[in-house]
Amino acid sequence: MSEITKISGIMLMLCLILQSSALSTEFAGGTGKPSDPYQIATAEQLVSIGSDANLLDKHFVLVNDIDLDPNLPGGQVFYGPVIGQSSEALFEGVFYGNGHNILNLTIDSNTPSGLIGEIGSNGQLSNLGLIGVSISGFKAGSLAVINKGSIRDCYAAGTVSGYYDVGGLVGINWGSVTGSYSICDVMGDWNVGGLIGSSRMESEISYCHATGSVTGERKVGGLVGDASSTLVSQCYTTGPTSGNRDVGGLIGHCTFRCMITYCYATGSVDGDNNVGGLVGSLLSASIVLSYANGSVSGAEDVGGLVGFCFEEAYLCYFLKAEDGGGPDNGYGTAITQSEMSLPASFVGWDFYGGSLDGLEDHWFMPPNSPPVLVWQTDITGLIAVPTLAGLTFNEAETALTNAGFIVGTVEYDYDRAVPADHVVWSKPAGYAMTGTIVNIVLSSGTYNWAGNPGQGNSEEPYQISSASQLESLADHPGLWDKHFILIDDVNMAGRTYQTALIAADANSAEGGFQGTPFTGSFDGNGFVISHLKIEPDVPSDFGFFRADLGLFGKIGAESNIHRVRLENVQITTGIPGTQRYLRSIGAIGALAAENEGTISDCSVTGNIIA
């Protein structure tokens, strides 16, 4: 046997021994499967995940708080990510913190730094806290350097510093971050954010907040430093933000189909160029239903809401400079400190106790205070109403009672999707006070037009008195040449559509209208159709496609639409939901996308954002 052969044999044996050692990690229990996750109870068990690539797609659960203090057994100063030290070592598993914390994570490096190097597209982290973090690195995030998966209900406290893509929780986000927060002080140069350093294509950040101080040079934000093609919804910040260029209380630099909705920032913002109370610079992006009321100072392109802007801000507000806010540069509406605590000042907003947007409210007005989001239950005193859709009555009753609500009346309504005797929705939905009476709406199945009092002709038109009847027209193109009349107000609250309700385009991938137009008559009879809500999904390839959106997709040449009143219509092609970034080349109109017939004595109120 040659010396080379002997050496090769010895190396093979050493590799097998090392691999066997790595695979023999002793956890506190479990097999790593979804139904039986590995149980992590010690620092050694946590650190061992990073030394075994075979563990990176397994399921884990914390069963204790874990202290990584370098002065304690099992703790140490790390010089890179604890889990997944290389770009090839993606964490594709599931890590459930179970409400426990990882304490005193310390990383001192000039390379990417965080608890996890990269969370892959299948990776999921939830219910995990990081307390007392001290992290420095080139790119840095206390929980993850890069996230391409899902982070839910996680938080971090401590300090995070770096050079590029530095965030209190995540350095670079390509996935979703929901229900999470950071109270970290964050320092860096470019792309520095209180929660996330930079957020990239088709990502989502929702129900999150950050309260620490954020300091950087360029693209510095209280929540996100640099956001492109990202949905930021139902988020807020309260800490001070400072930098040089592109500095914002919520987002420093927002571009390329980025959408901000239902957000606010209250901390001070200080910079030189492109400085805004909410956003530093806004390019090919939109802000809707949001506000800022912190002090804003800078040298060039400075605004109470947005500093440098190529777009518009819709139904947005900021505190006047003379009351301690920022200058009015034409973006957003300036209001006084006293007006900040009056719901009437925020035109078009839906506050708890109102019904502007339907069943669910977005904002809550505390006494003598600016608005907060309804999910900020420590301020509002509200609790979440359980999601009941699809449950039986008994299941819904149990869920409501366990949550602290009182079951009220039971109503029945037709529904095209929910089976008979199952819950369609609750009234109210979203959030409410403990002890609130919640009414339940059960499905009666699909509506049968044969039982309608009308006959569908001009003398005896079909009569419409409910949302379920109007909705059912979507599934009956054979009726689109008939005659209809409203005999009552119709409230569409609680229903969301992806296409025009009546006479929708049948093929959104092709140019031109491909469906069956409405050629009958529709008499609103002076009644109101309210809360029509349309939010189209985007194709899997995120390409351009046709989208004709409205109550009617297309009104044909022989049609007559008369005395229809639409109120509080909401049509959006980019706000709620994951990856809703529709690039539409179709037509959008609240009453009709396209009309070749006759429209008379009709009106509409609401918002169209596209």
Secondary structure as UniProt FT lines:
FT   HELIX           3..23
FT   TURN            34..35
FT   STRAND          38..40
FT   HELIX           43..48
FT   HELIX           49..51
FT   HELIX           53..55
FT   TURN            56..57
FT   STRAND          59..62
FT   STRAND          66..67
FT   TURN            70..71
FT   TURN            73..74
FT   STRAND          77..78
FT   TURN            87..88
FT   STRAND          94..96
FT   TURN            98..99
FT   STRAND          101..103
FT   STRAND          106..108
FT   STRAND          116..119
FT   TURN            121..122
FT   STRAND          124..126
FT   STRAND          129..137
FT   STRAND          140..141
FT   STRAND          144..147
FT   STRAND          150..152
FT   STRAND          155..162
FT   STRAND          164..167
FT   STRAND          170..173
FT   STRAND          176..178
FT   STRAND          181..182
FT   STRAND          185..187
FT   STRAND          190..193
FT   STRAND          196..199
FT   TURN            201..202
FT   STRAND          203..206
FT   STRAND          209..210
FT   STRAND          214..215
FT   STRAND          218..221
FT   STRAND          224..228
FT   STRAND          230..237
FT   STRAND          241..242
FT   STRAND          245..248
FT   STRAND          251..255
FT   STRAND          259..265
FT   STRAND          269..270
FT   STRAND          273..276
FT   STRAND          279..283
FT   STRAND          286..288
FT   STRAND          291..292
FT   STRAND          296..297
FT   STRAND          300..303
FT   STRAND          306..309
FT   STRAND          313..314
FT   STRAND          317..320
FT   HELIX           321..323
FT   STRAND          333..335
FT   TURN            337..338
FT   HELIX           339..341
FT   HELIX           343..345
FT   TURN            347..348
FT   TURN            352..353
FT   TURN            356..357
FT   STRAND          363..364
FT   TURN            367..368
FT   STRAND          372..373
FT   TURN            374..375
FT   HELIX           377..380
FT   STRAND          382..384
FT   TURN            389..390
FT   HELIX           393..403
FT   STRAND          406..413
FT   TURN            420..421
FT   STRAND          422..427
FT   STRAND          431..433
FT   TURN            434..435
FT   STRAND          437..443
FT   HELIX           449..451
FT   STRAND          462..464
FT   HELIX           467..472
FT   HELIX           473..475
FT   HELIX           477..479
FT   TURN            480..481
FT   STRAND          483..486
FT   STRAND          490..491
FT   TURN            493..494
FT   TURN            508..509
FT   STRAND          521..523
FT   TURN            525..526
FT   STRAND          528..530
FT   STRAND          533..534
FT   TURN            540..541
FT   STRAND          552..555
FT   TURN            557..558
FT   STRAND          560..562
FT   STRAND          565..572
FT   TURN            578..579
FT   STRAND          592..595
FT   STRAND          598..600
FT   STRAND          603..609
//
